[in-house]
Amino acid sequence: MSNLKKVQDFLVDRQIDAALITNPDNIFYLSNFRSDPHERLLGVVIFKEKEPFIICPSMEVSDVKAIGWPHDVIGYKDTDNAFEFLEKAILDRISELTLLAIEKEHLTVDRFEILQERFPALLFAKSDDMLAKNRLIKDVREIEYLRKAAQLADYAIEVGCGEIAEGKTELEIVQAVEQAVKQKGAEKMAFETIIISGKKTASPHGIPGDRRIEKGDFILFDLGVVYKGYCSDITRTVSFGEPAEAKLKIYETVKKAQQAAIDTVRPGILAKEVDLAARSIIDEAGYGELFPHRIGHGLGISVHEYPSITEHNNLPLEEGMVFTIEPGIYDPEITGVRIEDDVLVTKDGVEVLTKFPKELKIIE
Amino acid sequence: MSNLKKVQDFLVDRQIDAALITNPDNIFYLSNFRSDPHERLLGVVIFKEKEPFIICPSMEVSDVKAIGWPHDVIGYKDTDNAFEFLEKAILDRISELTLLAIEKEHLTVDRFEILQERFPALLFAKSDDMLAKNRLIKDVREIEYLRKAAQLADYAIEVGCGEIAEGKTELEIVQAVEQAVKQKGAEKMAFETIIISGKKTASPHGIPGDRRIEKGDFILFDLGVVYKGYCSDITRTVSFGEPAEAKLKIYETVKKAQQAAIDTVRPGILAKEVDLAARSIIDEAGYGELFPHRIGHGLGISVHEYPSITEHNNLPLEEGMVFTIEPGIYDPEITGVRIEDDVLVTKDGVEVLTKFPKELKIIE
C-alpha cells in the first residue's frame, strides 16, 4: 500500500477532511520530494477522497514534477500569500473544511494561528503519531537503503582510523572522512560529524576542533551518512597507542553492555528491555552516573525518529523496526567511550547493519 | 548592550514576565551556545529581573559551561520530563508566570499545548519580531565574521572554476569545493551546495548529481559557508566554452539587473526599491516571467533572516543590515543564470562583501 494511501485510510477511519503535512521528512516519505523550504511554505495536502496536492514556491514546481509526483502542484511566488493559495486549493476540492490533521510536533504556532484565522470553525487532529507509526516499520526497499547507508558508515570509520596520526587535528580527520565517504556514494552526512579526541570524548555531543591528536588519546567517531534519503549513525572509539588501564576498563564495560543490549533484540520484547540490558551492566560496574542518555533512537528518513529506546518505553519491538544501540560512559577525568550500531529487528532476532569491529582497535 | 539585555529591556517595556527562546539560531545569538537539539528541549529563559538560565539535556550541561555561559544551566535526562524541569526552574525564580514571550515562528503546536496545560492561565506574547529586529543590525564583530565568511565563499567559487573539466560530474566538483573551503577555515557549509550544469541551471533550487559537464554548458554555483557562526551565500554562473548568443543575452541581463539593484542600496531607501531596480530591467528585457523569486534575503546567524528583499517590502534600509542580492533568469529551453552577492548597508551606501568578478567567465 502506498504511503499516501495509508494517510488516506487514516482520514477515512477518523472522518478527518484533510491532512496538511509540512515536516520535510514526512513530505519526502509521502512524495519522494525533498527540499528545505526555510521560511517558505511547503506542504502535501491529502484528502479522504480527492487527489492530494503539493503546495510549494513556484520556482520548485518543475522540481516536484521532475521527481515524478503524479498529482497537482500549486506554486506561489515570494510576493504571494501562500496561505491564501492553500485555502483556495483546499476549497476548490472540498466544499467545507471542518477537521484538519496537522503535525503538532512540526507546525509552528504562527502557522497554526493563520489556519485558525482563515478557517474560524476549524478543528484540528494530530497526525504525528500516525505518520511516525507508518514510518516505524521499514519495507524491503527502505531496509536496502539503510543497509547501504550503514555500509558507508563502516567505510567512514575505516577511513577515519587510517587518518589517525600524531599531530593531526580533529577537523582534518573530519574532512578526510567526509570526502572519502561522499566519493563512495553518500549523498551527504546525516548530521554534523563528531570526531573528538582525548578528554573531549567525555562530552557526548562534543564538537571537533583544532585539537591535535596525541599518543595515549582515545578518539571517538560518531557519524552517519544519507543514502537515497535514508540515514545511518555509527559510533566507534579507538585508542591511539596503548590504552591506560582505566580507559580499557571503561571500554570493555561499554562493549559488554552494548552487546548485551543487542542480544535482547527480537520481536515482542519491550524497547525498555534493550536499554535496561546495557544500563544494568554499566550500573553494576559502578559507572551508572556516567551514562546520561537513552540507549538509542529510531533511524530512517530522520536521523532521530521512533522508536525511542529508553528505560521507560513499553513499546513491543516488531519486525522491520530500525534503531541505534549506543551506550556510553563519560568520565571527564579519564575518557569518554561510546559504541553505536544500527540494528534491524528481524523475524526471529536482530540484524546488525553496521559491521565495523568492536574489539578495541589500537592504532600505533 | 548585550543581546540578553536587549531582551530583558523588551520584557520590562512590555511587562512580560519571561521569554522562552527555543530557536537554535536565537539561542546562539543570546548565549553563544550552538547545538542541534533534534526532538529534545533546548531553551534560554530570560526574566525581567532574575538571572536567565539555559535548559538542555544533561549530557550538554558541561558544553554550555565550557563556552562561558555565566548563568545557571538546568540539565534533564532523556527519561525526565523536560517541561517539568522547565516549570520548576521558572517558578523557583518568579512566584507567578502570567505572560510569557515565545517564538511563534519556531515553537511547535504540541509544545505550546504543553505550556498551556502546565500554566492554565498563562498568556503568550510573540518575541520573533523583537529578536529579528535585534539581529537585523549587525555590530562590528558580526560584520567582521560576515566579511570573512564572504571571502571564503569567493575562494570556493575560485576553486570551483578551477575544477571545471570535460566529463567531471557536478558532485565531484561539490566535493572538491567543500573540502578546499573547509581546509581554508570554514566551519561548515551554510546550506547544501548547489553546483548544477547545462539545462539543470534552469531550476533555482536544483540538486547536484552525476551529470557530466560538457562544452557549451553554463555552470551555476550557489554556496555559502559558516564562519564563527555567521553565514555567507554567493552565486556565480560561468560558461564552459564559448557561450551561445541566447545564453550571453540572459547573462548580461542578469548582470545588469544585479548591478542596478546594488547601486540603489543606501540607508533610507526601501527594501522593495532594491528588488524593483533589478526586476524592471529584467521585465524590460522580456524575461519577467522567468524571474520567479524575490531578489534577496537577510544574512547572519541564519542563512535566511530579515530583511526580506521583496517588491512589496516597505522597510527602510539602515546602516548595518546585511542581505543578498540575487536576481536570476531561468529559461528551461536555454539556461538558468543567477548572480548573487552579499551586501552591507554602510553609512552612506553599500559595501559588497563577496568580491568574485562578475564579468562572464569563459572556461576553456
Interface residues (C-beta under 8 A of the other chain):
Chain A: S35 D36 H38 E39 P57 S58 M59 E60 S62 D63 A66 K77 D78 T79 I102 K104 E105 H106 L107 T108 V109 D110 F112 E113 F124 K126 D128 L171 Q175 E178 Q179 K182 Q183 K188 F191 E192 A202 S203 P204 H205 G206 I207 P292 H293 R294 V303 H304 S308 T310 E311 H312 Y330 P332
Chain B: S35 D36 H38 E39 P57 S58 M59 E60 S62 D63 A66 K77 D78 T79 I102 K104 E105 H106 L107 T108 V109 D110 F112 E113 F124 K126 D128 L171 Q175 E178 Q179 K182 Q183 K188 F191 E192 A202 S203 P204 H205 G206 I207 P292 H293 R294 V303 H304 S308 T310 E311 H312 Y330 P332
